Amino acid sequence: MAILKRCHVISFFMTQHRRMTTAFLSPKLQQVPEKSLGITVEEYKVRRKNLIRLCVESEQFRSVRSHLLCIPAAPRLFFSSNIMYPFRQNAEFNYLCGYQEANCVLFMFTEQGKGVENFKSVLFVPQRFQHDEIWDGKFEGFDSIVKSTGVDEARFTKDIASFLSTYMKDNHKFTLWYNYQKTVNPELHRSVMADFLRQGKYKKLENCDNHVQSLQVVKSEAEIALMKKSIEITSAAFKSAHDVIDEWKSKSWKKDSLLEYEIQAAMNYTCQINGGRLVDTPIVAGGNRGNLIVNPTMQNNNRLNPKELMMIDAGCVYKGYTTNVTRVINISDLTFEQEAIIGIVQLIQETCIKMCTPEYSLNEIYRKMMAVLGEYVQVMGFMDMELNEKQFYEGAQLFCPHHVGHYLGIEVLDTPLVSKDMKLQPGTILTIEPGLYLRPEFVPNKLSLFRGIAVRLAENILVTKDGPINLSENVSPREKATLACDTESCWYSEEMQNFMGSLLKRMI
């Protein structure tokens, strides 16, 4: 009896300990209401049908009687012996069937004498032997795969060679749609497709990735709903970052300082408890570190100086759909210089967002951003006023060396083959992320208090025929900086001139 009582006491204290150790994280448990969201089997069928139609219609003279499309899934990737990276499915394969297993292949084909409406789709999956099931679980069965993806048939990948041989016998003139230049799955290419290409039985060899991405860039209602949910989780993750800061500021003993990875950990935790995860390692950069646009070795292991701005560039992936939001957060009160730069970037961003309509392309918005940013940089004294057009844009690029944004969806840098010169289509989601980077070497001595300030703001914008919708406007909301409140236009104005005049008087 005494032993049983002791066990109960130990259990009680272990429970209390768990509660105490998660107490610090409790403000970060930003729960997002669960919703039943996803892509239906019917939508996957429509996507495949639309792709086949695009491929057939792109055949100018209709000289090819049949078409064979090969879209591989991603392989498993290892960063050391037997230690895998988190799996991320190939975007084109994911878009067409949504199956989340590695080393699969989707074949879609038309046959001689049969129209586009009668195309077939076959999903090949790796065979799972009894020994494999110990590690990877039981094979779900072909019927289950067909039901969840809507393909006509499912088979094992060991049968691909036999399938291709039969197709060649029955179809003498066909176009093979396969991206051999970008081998998504090198093992599949080496073991099957390379030999198939060498046989040269096809009449034409084409790449269907352009066609897939032209469909993928316009989001359906189901996709928009998934991205809205992803943004809800992203918003909760940014709220967690604020909670960590507030928790640190409330401590009377104030440990040395916050560390960047503490912010990252809270955001990652929040994403995961809401069914998502961070798309990749976020940028959590204090002060001048924010001037490193993309740092592939980013460890987020530096101490944060409360007097400096902290840039957070992060996004969530939820059921295969991603977000990409960037904010600058002040731990202590904003300085005059910090608020001025934030205000300028806010103004530039507002002008760019207004252009997210079918009348403009991403490149046109980019050119507008650079023109506006360049004028501000000139007026503030960071760049010479007497410059020709080429010098002006080259100088502006020193202060913002990246594009104004990119398409967003299954990938963070979604549909990269879709031209940024194309007019925006209703249903497209993109980022608008102007930045102003005041690297110390670009800032003159008389404006030295601006050195090291880095501001980038990224919003996720849905293009509609009625105007842009800012899906991420509630993520880590901040009041507009004074400059952004005082003027209505990003162009050089009397208000801007007065503001900059007072600024320069203060700094000189």
Secondary structure, 3 states (H helix, E strand, C coil): CHHHHHHHHHHHHHHHHHHHHCCCCHHHCCCCCCCCCCCCHHHHHHHHHHHHHHHHHCCCCCCCCEEEEEEECCCCCEEECCEECCCCCCHHHHHHHCCCCCCCEEEEECCCCCCHHHCEEEEEECCCCHHHHHHHCCCCCHHHHHHHHCCCEEEEHHHHHHHHHHHHHHCCCEEEECCCCCCCCHHHHHHHHHHHHHHCCCCEEECCHHHHHHHHCECCHHHHHHHHHHHHHHHHHHHHHHHHHHHHHHCCCCCCCCEHHHHHHHHHHHHHHCCCEECCCCEEEEHHHHHCCCCCCCCCCCECCCCCEEEEEECEEECCEECCEEEEEECCCCCHHHHHHHHHHHHHHHHHHHCCCCCCEHHHHHHHHHHHHHHHHHHHCCCCCCCCHHHHHHHHHHHCCCCCCCECCCCCCCCCCCCCCCECCCCEEEEECCEEECCHHHCCHHHHHHCCCEEECEEEEECCCCCCEECCCCCCCCCCCHHHHHCCCCCCCHHHHHHHHHHHHHHC
